[in-house]
Amino acid sequence: MNPKISAAVATTLWGITYIVSTKLLPHNPFLIAAVRALGGALALLLLTALPFMLWFKAIASGGAVVVAPFILLVPITAFILDALITGFIPTILQIIGAIITIAGLLLSQWSPRGRANAPARN
């Protein structure tokens, strides 16, 4: 799998974990405890182990320099899912912050022509 796709999937799954645990469960302590107890193994495997496996596979195949900036997508993914699922309306400062974060990620992945395949200096 492409390392950038693996990193994006991992951060998306981490964002889903945040939304499920903080926004979707009603504020009933008994229900929350029951849901977490029953879904603990699934959450552990699907929402924690799988993202870490994808993350480290992406680092192994693409290198830390390529993959590390994608960790910035975790809060952005949670932010977008929160808006879509719960109807949260972000403030203008939150939108500007998300745009700056995504622009920084895109800029970190951009390589000028002629430098993409240039040999590394020692």
ZALUM-482819 format. One line per field, with one value per residue: x, z, y of N, C-alpha, C in turn; residue in three letters; residue number from 0. Coordinates in steps of 0.2 Angstrom, whole numbers, plus 5000, padded with zeros to 4 digits. Atoms other than C-alpha are relative to their C-alpha. Layout:
! ZALUM-482819
nx: c(X,...)
nz: c(Z,...)
ny: c(Y,...)
cax: c(X,...)
caz: c(Z,...)
cay: c(Y,...)
cx: c(X,...)
cz: c(Z,...)
cy: c(Y,...)
rest: c(ALA,...)
nr: c(NUM,...)
! end
This chain:
! ZALUM-482819
nx: c(5004,4996,4999,5004,5006,5000,5000,5006,5005,4999,5003,5008,5002,4999,5005,5006,5000,5002,5007,5004,5000,5002,5006,5005,5003,5004,4997,5002,4994,5001,5000,4993,4996,5002,4998,4992,4998,5002,4996,4993,4995,5001,4997,4993,4997,5001,4999,4993,4995,4999,4997,4993,4997,4999,4995,4994,4998,4998,4993,4995,5000,4999,4996,5003,5001,5005,5006,5001,5005,5007,5003,5004,5007,5004,5005,5005,5005,5005,5003,5005,5006,5004,5004,5005,5004,5004,5003,4996,4999,4993,4999,4995,4993,4999,4999,4994,4994,5000,4997,4993,4997,5000,4996,4993,4999,4999,4994,4995,5000,4998,4993,4999,4998,4993,4997,5003,4996,4993,4997,5000,4993,4997)
nz: c(5000,5001,4993,4998,4999,4994,4995,5000,4997,4992,4997,5000,4995,4994,5000,4999,4993,4996,5001,4997,4993,4997,5002,5002,4994,4996,4993,4995,4998,5000,5007,5002,4997,5004,5007,5000,4998,5006,5006,4998,5004,5007,5000,4999,5006,5006,5000,4997,5003,5007,5002,4999,5005,5006,4999,5000,5007,5004,4998,5003,5007,5002,4996,4995,5003,5004,4996,4994,5000,5000,4993,4999,5002,4995,4998,5006,5002,4995,5001,5006,4998,4995,5004,5004,4996,4994,5002,4997,5004,4998,5000,5005,4998,5001,5008,5002,4997,5004,5006,4999,4999,5006,5004,4998,5002,5007,5001,4998,5005,5007,5002,5006,5006,5000,4993,4997,5001,4999,4995,4994,4998,4994)
ny: c(4994,4993,4998,4994,5003,5003,4995,4996,5005,5000,4994,5000,5005,4997,4995,5003,5002,4994,4999,5005,5000,4993,4996,5004,5004,4995,4999,5005,5004,5007,5001,4999,5006,5006,4999,5000,5006,5004,4999,4999,5004,4997,4994,5001,5003,4996,4993,4998,5004,4999,4994,5000,5005,4997,4994,5002,5002,4994,4997,5005,4999,4993,4996,4995,4993,5000,5003,4996,4995,5002,5000,4994,5001,5003,4995,4997,5005,4999,4994,5000,5005,4997,4996,5004,5005,4997,4994,4995,4995,4997,4993,4998,5001,5007,5001,4997,5005,5006,4999,4999,5007,5003,4997,5002,5007,5000,4997,5005,5006,4998,5001,4996,5004,5001,5002,5006,5006,4998,5004,4997,4998,5003)
cax: c(5000,5006,5014,5004,4988,4992,4996,4980,4969,4978,4974,4956,4954,4961,4949,4935,4940,4939,4922,4915,4921,4917,4903,4892,4889,4875,4879,4873,4887,4880,4877,4894,4902,4892,4896,4915,4915,4907,4916,4933,4941,4934,4940,4957,4960,4951,4953,4970,4980,4976,4980,4997,5001,4997,5007,5022,5021,5020,5035,5044,5040,5040,5051,5048,5050,5037,5024,5026,5017,5001,4999,4992,4977,4971,4963,4957,4949,4940,4936,4927,4918,4912,4905,4897,4890,4885,4881,4895,4897,4916,4921,4931,4947,4945,4942,4957,4968,4962,4966,4983,4987,4981,4991,5007,5004,5003,5018,5028,5024,5028,5044,5051,5054,5071,5074,5062,5075,5091,5103,5104,5119,5130)
caz: c(5000,4996,5012,5011,5009,5024,5034,5029,5034,5051,5055,5049,5060,5075,5071,5071,5088,5095,5088,5094,5112,5115,5104,5099,5116,5126,5144,5153,5163,5163,5144,5141,5152,5143,5126,5130,5138,5123,5110,5119,5109,5092,5096,5102,5086,5073,5079,5088,5082,5064,5063,5071,5060,5045,5052,5055,5038,5030,5039,5034,5016,5014,5027,5042,5033,5021,5033,5049,5043,5041,5060,5058,5050,5066,5073,5056,5053,5070,5067,5050,5057,5072,5060,5049,5062,5077,5067,5075,5067,5067,5071,5058,5068,5068,5049,5047,5058,5048,5032,5038,5044,5028,5018,5028,5025,5007,5007,5016,5003,4988,4979,4966,4949,4947,4966,4968,4962,4967,4977,4995,5002,5015)
cay: c(5000,5018,5025,5041,5031,5021,5036,5045,5029,5028,5046,5044,5029,5039,5053,5041,5034,5052,5055,5039,5040,5059,5064,5049,5040,5048,5054,5039,5031,5014,5014,5021,5007,4994,5000,5002,4985,4976,4985,4986,4972,4979,4996,4990,4980,4991,5008,5007,4992,4994,5012,5009,4994,5005,5020,5010,5001,5018,5024,5008,5010,5029,5035,5046,5062,5058,5050,5061,5076,5066,5065,5083,5075,5067,5083,5089,5072,5073,5091,5087,5071,5081,5094,5081,5069,5080,5096,5106,5123,5128,5146,5156,5154,5135,5135,5146,5134,5119,5127,5132,5114,5107,5119,5115,5097,5100,5111,5098,5085,5096,5094,5107,5100,5093,5090,5075,5063,5072,5062,5066,5076,5068)
cx: c(5004,5001,4995,4993,4999,5000,4993,4994,5001,4997,4993,4997,5001,4995,4993,4999,4998,4993,4996,5000,4998,4994,4994,4996,4996,5003,4997,5006,5000,5000,5007,5005,4999,5003,5008,5002,4999,5004,5007,5005,5000,5004,5007,5003,4999,5002,5007,5006,5001,5003,5008,5004,5000,5005,5007,5002,5001,5006,5006,5001,5001,5005,4997,4998,4994,4993,4999,4995,4993,4997,4996,4993,4995,4995,4996,4995,4994,4996,4994,4995,4996,4995,4994,4995,4996,4997,5004,5001,5007,5000,5005,5007,5001,5000,5007,5006,5000,5003,5008,5004,5000,5005,5008,5001,5002,5007,5006,5001,5002,5008,5001,5002,5008,5004,4997,5005,5007,5003,5001,5007,5002,5004)
cz: c(5000,5007,5002,5001,5007,5006,5001,5003,5007,5003,5000,5005,5007,5001,5002,5008,5005,5000,5004,5008,5003,4997,4999,5006,5004,5007,5005,5002,4999,4993,4997,5002,4996,4993,4999,5002,4994,4994,5001,4995,4993,5000,5001,4993,4994,5000,5004,4997,4993,4998,5001,4996,4993,5000,4999,4993,4995,5001,4997,4993,4997,5003,5005,4998,4996,5004,5006,4999,5000,5006,5001,4997,5005,5003,4995,4998,5006,5000,4995,5002,5005,4997,4996,5004,5005,4998,5003,4995,5002,5000,4994,5002,4999,4993,4998,5002,4996,4993,5000,5001,4994,4995,5002,4999,4993,4998,5002,4995,4993,4999,4994,4995,5000,5007,5002,5000,5001,5005,5006,5002,5006,5004)
cy: c(5006,5002,5006,4998,4997,5005,5004,4995,5000,5006,5001,4996,5003,5005,4997,4998,5006,5001,4995,5000,5007,5003,4995,4996,5005,5000,4996,4996,4993,4998,5000,4994,4994,5000,4999,4993,4995,5001,5002,4996,5003,5006,4999,4997,5004,5007,5002,4996,5001,5006,5000,4995,5004,5006,4997,4996,5006,5003,4995,5000,5007,5004,5005,5007,5001,4999,5005,5006,4998,4999,5006,4999,4997,5005,5003,4995,5000,5006,4999,4995,5003,5005,4996,4996,5004,5007,5006,5005,5003,5008,5002,4998,4992,4998,5002,4995,4994,5001,5001,4993,4996,5003,4999,4993,4999,5002,4995,4994,5002,5000,5004,4995,5000,4998,4994,4994,5002,4996,5004,5002,4997,5005)
rest: c(MET,ASN,PRO,LYS,ILE,SER,ALA,ALA,VAL,ALA,THR,THR,LEU,TRP,GLY,ILE,THR,TYR,ILE,VAL,SER,THR,LYS,LEU,LEU,PRO,HIS,ASN,PRO,PHE,LEU,ILE,ALA,ALA,VAL,ARG,ALA,LEU,GLY,GLY,ALA,LEU,ALA,LEU,LEU,LEU,LEU,THR,ALA,LEU,PRO,PHE,MET,LEU,TRP,PHE,LYS,ALA,ILE,ALA,SER,GLY,GLY,ALA,VAL,VAL,VAL,ALA,PRO,PHE,ILE,LEU,LEU,VAL,PRO,ILE,THR,ALA,PHE,ILE,LEU,ASP,ALA,LEU,ILE,THR,GLY,PHE,ILE,PRO,THR,ILE,LEU,GLN,ILE,ILE,GLY,ALA,ILE,ILE,THR,ILE,ALA,GLY,LEU,LEU,LEU,SER,GLN,TRP,SER,PRO,ARG,GLY,ARG,ALA,ASN,ALA,PRO,ALA,ARG,ASN)
nr: c(0,1,2,3,4,5,6,7,8,9,10,11,12,13,14,15,16,17,18,19,20,21,22,23,24,25,26,27,28,29,30,31,32,33,34,35,36,37,38,39,40,41,42,43,44,45,46,47,48,49,50,51,52,53,54,55,56,57,58,59,60,61,62,63,64,65,66,67,68,69,70,71,72,73,74,75,76,77,78,79,80,81,82,83,84,85,86,87,88,89,90,91,92,93,94,95,96,97,98,99,100,101,102,103,104,105,106,107,108,109,110,111,112,113,114,115,116,117,118,119,120,121)
! end
